Amino acid sequence: MTQASSRRGGITGRIILGLVCGLPVGLYLGADAAVLGEIGKLVIQAIKLAAAPLLIFTVIGAVLSTRVSARDGARMGFFCGVNAVIALAIGMLLSNLIKPGLRLAAAAGYDGGGEAALAAAAGQKLGLASFLGNFVPPSLVQPFADNAILPLVIMSLAFGLALRKLKDKGEDVAGVEKAVAVLRRAMETLLSWIIQAAPLAVFGVVASSIGKYGLSPLKGLAAYVAVGLLGLILHPLIVYQGWLVAYVRMPLRRFWQEARGPLIYAMGANSSLATLPLTLQALDNLGVSKASSALGACVGTNLNNDGIILYEAMAVLFVAQAHGLHLSAGRQLSAAFSCLIAAMGIAGVPEAGFISLSLVLAAVGLPVELLPLLLSVDWILARARSVVNVLGDMMISILIDRAAGRRLT
């Protein structure tokens, strides 16, 4: 096991320990444990602070360093887009039908972040004009102050494309490209430090919640995990197998036989990036060309994150339901679009799905006070997200190969 995967395994164990220790402490202290919940709020605030710059440097770096032909880029974008839209639909459909957040809301009158947070979220309106207005911020500082991912990504794309244009004209932008790469790694390192405080945050929030509401919130968390896992199981079974049968004409048994190794490793390492060597080997065994494998599994990894997208779509509605909020079709559309943007820019970092969820909630005006409690069980969903992301990388590579007219051998 690599050093990175060893650290991920260690943090998972400490998160579980924080959850286990928080239960008796909350039961013992009762209402006095409320002060421990402030630890979780500080950790979530730190995550939001570091996530936005990471998003910027990742997008700029990807545009600067990647050269893809228009035809292959269009193929990859089409297949990624179709899979992502279906992942969003599955996540939101399950949350709308099953409404797992209501089970947490019903737990002894659980209010998530208090009346002030609820009032702030409920007071926000979303119309077409305000939605389109998010594309162009009133100032360069505003998106950073609001942690608004949509204008941040648009600004980053514009700046990256401008630099790319200069690079294609022969301008020397190597210094800028290197600086962006270094800053991105620095932000990844900073986020990894912040994540190390996650077990302490879980301990504090679990103790605070149990002290205030008893064991009732655990029922809501169980529903949250169950719905998330259901969606992450349905997506590969329906979408990926549908592509294989109807379009690629590949025997399902053959695909799953080769995919088994990468999936087991992804579940243990909790990272699609760490699993990449095994993913490429499996694609090679399936007869996928090196060009398609590199494009789908390496270049396209920032676009192809169905596991994160589906999870975020489900979790956003869960948080809204837990706060007693009904999101209109417009608000859900805005949330869906934010999920796509956040998953595209934040992939490849530790706990990527959970980190990007904090940005999505802020983008659609929902309170983030519930996030530390969700973090206590995220180690389960994180592994399922990684498995789906690895399957997605394999599927996009296979689809690109099939669309290019190459015959799998």
Summary of the structure (lengths in Angstrom):
residues: 409
radius of gyration: 21.1
end to end distance: 31.6
largest distance: 67.4
contacts: 1470
relative contact order: 0.19
helix: 80%
strand: 0%
